[in-house]
Amino acid sequence: MVRRIVVAFLGLGCAFSAPAFADADLLGKAKQFFTPIPTTPPELPGNPATPAKVELGKDLYFDPRLSASHSISCASCHNLGLGGADAQPTSIGHHWQRGGRNAPTVLNAVFNLAQFWDGRAKDLEEQAGGPVVNPIEMASQEVDAVGLLKTIPGYRDAFAAAFPGEAAPVSLANAQKAIAVFEATLITPNAPFDRFLKGDAKALSPVEKEGLALFLDKGCANCHNGVNIGGGMYAKFGIALKPGPEFLPPDDKGRAKVTKSQDDEDAFKVPTLRNIALTAPYFHTGKEWDLRKAVALMGATQIGEQLSEDDINKITAFLGSLTGEQPKVTYPVLPPSASTTPQPTP
């Protein structure tokens, strides 16, 4: 009788089969490091979202007239059709100048502890103002950008609706607030990995599960963790082995430029791995286009291990499961310029 019970317990029809135990163990480990992306955008502290503010932010995000040349918008470097990045090693700015670092994805950026590779902007709102006045990027002066917006009747009405009761609603500060609440909507929930975290064991393929197990066992999740699978801390590039100058230029001191601390040299914000399969090229220099090679480089530089081809393939497969539902954004029809609107600067 006892023998029959044991045989039945271990039988194929039992709910407690070995794969179920393995999946449950892997899920339990994963939940110690990761949480799924929420299906609704988070609220920004001190900057509540309203439909009017989100719509204004979307218009401003796509409007190239905020640049001196009227040819560069936020969407130029953070293209929503390219995973929120621009598929360039470094972005093209005013007068064809190149920025110093690869443009990070805007998708899920709301979940980062700070913005830019060196964390010099505390949040999306602060970040939104930087490129507008940066001479290498959009090259506008604050007074010029605000003056231009004030000449466009449609924007005067949109700012008044988004910031009711303000005596002078058209300002760069309010533009940054509006862009920030729009960018906060650019989240990518329901990736296969999110579904796995919510209990759907079939959401990941067997090889993706093996890649996840390796990602955890090798220590990758010590830095790439949280809801954004990165973006929550700073780390030195080259903990175990310093990469070559193509990946770590000696004149870019990383976080140290902000903190002025020698301890932060070669440290950068750990990038999110969400939608990583869509956002090549990789690293702050944008020098690697092959995700598999990027995985191999991280193994060598960060954990001091020459990963096998099999391990690289499995980890890369897991990273593919981090691609979520892309934001569905209708391209806006922007308010037309008036005869008094400043013309582009050559």
Residue, then its C-alpha position, 0 to 999 in steps of 0.5 A: m500500500v505504501r509502495r503504491i502511494v509513493v509510486a502514485f506521488l512520483g507519477l507523471g500525473c502528479a502536480f509535484s513533478a520535477p520540472a514544476f519543482a525546478d520552475a518554482d525554485l527558479l522563480g523563487k530565486a528570480k523574485q529575490f532580484f526582480t519585479p515585473i513592470p507595472t501595467t500602468p505608468p507611475e506617478l511622478p512626485g510633485n508632477p501629477a499627470t493629466p491628459a492635457k499635460v501628457e498630450l502637451g508633453k508628447d507634442l514637445y517630445f516630437d517637436p524639432r522646433l525646440s532646437a536651434s536648427h528646427s531639425i532635432s527633437c527628443a525623438s531624434c535621439h530617443n526614437l520610439g520605433l528603435g527601442g527608445a534609442d537611435a541605433q547610433p554609437t553616439s547621437i548626431g546633434h547641432h551642426w552634425q556634432r556627435g555627443g560624447r556617449n551613447a543615447p540611453t533608451v527612454l523606455n522605462a527610464v522612469f524606473n531609473l534612480a537617475q538619468f544620463w550615464d553619469g546620473r547628473a539629472k535626478d529625474l526625467e524632469e531635470q533631464a528633459g531640459g538638458p539637451v534643449v540648451n546643450p550646444i552639441e545637442m539641440a543648441s537652443q538658449e532657454v530664452d529662445a526656446v520659451g520665446l518660440l513657444k510663446t509665439i505659437p497660439g496652439y502651444r499657448d493654449a496647450f500650456a494654459a490647459a496643462f497648467p491651469g491657474e498659472a499666470a505665465p504657464v509657458s516656461l521651460a520648467n513647465a515644458q520639462k514637467a510635461i515632457a517628463v509625464f509623457e516619458a513616464t508613460l513609455i513603459t513596456p510591460n508584459a514581457p515574457f519574463d514579466r509573465f514568468l515573474k507573475g507565475d506563468a512557468k510557460a512564458l519562458s522557453p527552456v533555453e531562456k530559463e537556463g539563461l536566467a539561471l546562469f544570469l543569477d548564478k554568475g552574479c549578473a543580477n547583483c547589478h542588473n536587478g529591480v524592475n528595470i533589470g538595471g538602472g538602480m545603482y552605479a558600478k565601475f566598468g572593469i571590476a575584474l578586467k579593465p576593457g580597452p580604450e574603445f569601450l572605456p576612453p581614458d578621458d571619460k571619467g564617468r560618475a566622477k565628473v559629477t561627484k568629483s570623487q576619485d572613487d567614482e572614476d570609470a563608474f557609470k549607471v548600470p544600464t537597464l536590460r529591458n528591451i536590450a535586443l532592440t537597442a544596439p549598439y551597446f555600452h556608453t561608447g556604443k562600440e559593440w553591435d553584437l549582443r552576444k559579444a556584449v555578454a562575453l565582454m561583461g563576463a570578462t570585465q565584471i565577473g572575471e570569467q571567460l563565458s563559454e559559447d553555450d553560456i553566452n547563447k543561453i544568457t542572450a536568449f534570456l535577454g531576449s525575453l526582456t522585450g516587452e509590449q512597446p508603447k503605442v504612440t500616435y504621432p502628433v500633429l504639431p501646432p503650426s508656427a505663426s508669422t512671428t515664430p523665430q526661423p531656424t538658425p543655420 
